[in-house]
Amino acid sequence: MCGISGFYNPRKSTEQSYKTIKNMLNAIVHRGPDDYGIWQHAGLTLGHRRLSIHDLTVAGHQPMQSHDKRFTIVFNGEIYNFEELRAELNITNWQGRSDTEVMLAAISQWGINIALEKFNGMFAFALWDERDKTLILARDRFGEKPLYYYHHNGVFSFASEIKSLEADFDLELKIDRSALTHQLETSYIPAPLSIYTNIKKLPPGCILRFSASASASVESYWDLASNIQSAKKNLFSCENEAIETLEITLKKAVKLRMAADVPLGGFLSGGVDSSLILALMQKQSDKPVNSFSIGFDVPGYNEAEYAKEVASYLGTNHHEQYLSPKDALEIIPKLGAMFDEPFSDASQIPTYLVSAMAKKHVTVCLSGDGGDELFSGYKRYLAIPELWGKIERIPCKSTFTRILRNTPVSVLEKLFFFLKPFAERYGRAGALGPKVKRFGEWLQAQNIDELYLLSMKHWKNADSLIIGGSHSGIWSPKANCLDSQLEGMMYQDSIAYLPGDILTKVDRTAMSVSLEGRIPLLDPNVAEVAWRMPISMKQKGKCGKWALKQVLYKYLPKEMMDRPKMGFGVPIHHWLKVELREWACDLLSENRLSKQGLYHPKLITEKLTKHLTGEENNAAHLWDVLMVQAWLDASPKRVGRL
């Protein structure tokens, strides 16, 4: 795990380029505090920050060249099957034991496209091809590792994080107000967009080619929809065979990700996914595995007790920490710098805390992310089809929507008391009134796809909230080509929500403390097994992740794990009314917002007032705007780019 940066700018002198790349690398020193390297050649400069995981010697130093000197690489991530590839390659004069050297050899011997097909890992890299005078960027299949690039006025630049690109003062950066509408809707900015108009994210599973004589071109080397269709040609018909294959495949994926020359452990929430990953780690370890959990002293949000029970049963070396409002207040000022573009999934706070706690003991940590998207774990996968069945039968939807919008939540709480069991079955426990009001917004959906998108949105009118903002949909038409609406939602989450929210959160929080996160459930072989399973093996009745749970029950008692899914939620709605009230009111004051000229202030102050009085729960809406404000405050130059 490392950080990479580089650029092609023939207008800079060698000395200017060296100074610039040093600044860019210093901006991401947290991604690689152990070492750094710089390589310059004919207007091209490559830089690397190293967090040593494999081959801690100088033989793993980057930038690294292939044996024939044709290729030079800077690489962030891990190739988990590098030992298998090393054995497959017909080479005897290895210089060290790093996966980077194996990558270069694979690319030299097989070519970039075949090598990418063979790589099982998380990665983002830049590769200079001296023969073809081409710079190649590539990103892993699901987007575990980030990669941004800038291409404007003859300058091409790239980096693991935007803050590294911001360190090159020659780049022309302007905040993309349209990208902000997406962040206000879903808490993240989806690829290929970024917070700046001239900076793009390289989408997952894509490769970019740049040469000074031609413009940059992006193409896909791995397509999830195509791989799903291929896997479904060989569907499991026997449940026992499917469960056995899943266990064997997942066990191998965990084992591969346990390989490291540094201490490692696992995140543990107490839920299905993290508990299974930790169980498989402990099963394949000859000593207690380190496990790490975060808890809350707020009813409905604390899974730490469950995590402790799981850890005790498995015999892990368990560490836990309880998050208080005071802890949150101390972390919040760091968020604007930690996430180098506005990001507002509030679980970023406990994710950072558990990463910081883990870093005191280990350098590598495995997590259970990805299970919901692959095995149908989110509550919305059950709720949305059922809700749509009810919405279709409601007459005069526009009238009903208007009534719900204009009725106080306290009244809705009493009128619709009979809906509470349904609301709690598909959502977090809490006041019913705000949920009924949100249901009124969902009545506007014309089909189940629109209902899904509405359920994922915070601000429904984000394009009118941002001055000069506009909006474009992110629903992929490929989702409609799958066999069911449920599979369409799972696919859409895998290509948008997973890389944009979940994987961004895991990468930035872990790397901010120089911790490497690894995700076994996103092993391409595990994903293939998951999509070979018909929906009937993922959902049974009201039970999601059925197949995954059958594997889990081999390692943990069923009665210990059969409880409602809680998720990694944070009581932001409560904190904003009490401990974070002064901070929020300051950042969202009408005077401040008016001076910025970014938002229409009245829409925000109205949401804030109704939240503080308890009339509505607008925590998600307010947190979206607060994280933009925190991001702007993290660097004075950003305000000037509005």
C-alpha angles and dihedrals in degrees: 000000000000146000125258134196137167148142148197110225115148090185091070121082120234090257093048091048092051092051091048095050091048089055091047092050093046089057090062101035088126089068091058118012096160102071144341136208138190131199125186130190133159098331094324122111125186125189135187138190114199132215101185114228106141125032099005090199128097088265087082094054118130149249084057130189129214118249091258092046092235095115132046119187142190110192136186119193140025135290100209097191095049092119090057091047091047090056091047094052116085096230131124105172099074114165097204145338102271126127088226092067090049090051091054092048091049092050091047093049103035105021128247099283097050091042091054090051090053097045113102105191151070114283151151117185145164118217126190115209106202094189096052095031089230133137113214125197122190136178131198124263101263099027101252091150121050127231127179128184138191123205119175138129095359094310121116119188136167140184145165090246135025092235087068091055089047087060090067100081092193092070117100106231127183125170112250105227092190090058088054091059088063092050091051090051102044108010094250141062109244124225134295088028125079134180089270126063095225096044121078135184115237101235119238115274092021137123126205126202123198131179130169090239095053139034122262116273128198125203136166119251093178126031121192095205092053092047091050091053090048092050092048090060086071102042120173113249096180118066094205092053091049093050093046092048091048092051094049093046095046092046090056092046090054092046091052091052092050091066109108141127090226134061117284140187143162139257112238124194094165092246128121100269102045092040091054093047091050092046091054090047092052091045090058098041128086092210136040111289118228112247128188133201140174124211139189132216089221121101113246094024106067120098095153092099090056091046091052090051091051092047091050092051092048093044097235126159095254129203125183138177131188117224117224129187087254090059090050092051090053093049100044096075088057096054097077091057095037094057106048093206128033110289123170112181097128092210084078086088099061090035089058092046095050089047091051090049092048093049090064088066109022143022098212127047130183120214138191098234119138098041095104094054095045101039103031100256106148116101090228090068088067098032102050098057090046092046092048090053088057097041092053089061097049113104123213094018095176092055092048090048091053092049093050092046093054098041117093114247091238089062092044089052090060099037096051100036090130091067094062097096090052092047093050093046091060102028145030118293113262145096114346099208098073090048092053090049090052089049086060089060091050091057087077090071115115095197141004093270090057090047090054092050092046090051089056095050129094104181108036092189099043094138090058092044094059115067105235093005126138134184140225127183123253098200108123116225087218088071089068091058094066124097098256143017089246092057088047091057092047090050093048091050090049094055099037118015096036098054096028098048116007100039093039090054094048094046098046098043094045096043092047086071095035094254122143116224121202127192117202095182089065092059103128090232091055090048090052091052090049093054092046086065118089116232089257088069093051100042126035113175106310093341119105126194090029097161093046090051092052088059091045092054089062089066105027131036114265092227090057094054103035101098135111118287109255105179128205095294127162126210092237092142090063096040092052090058095048126008097022096036098102093045092049095046091051095051093043099043113138091234093055094045092048092052091050093055091208102107140032093248100206093066090055098043089050091054091047094050093049091048095050092049091049093242091121138010101236097157095124092048093048095044089055091058094038091057091052088052092047090049092051091048092052091072125024091210092064094068089056090058094062 
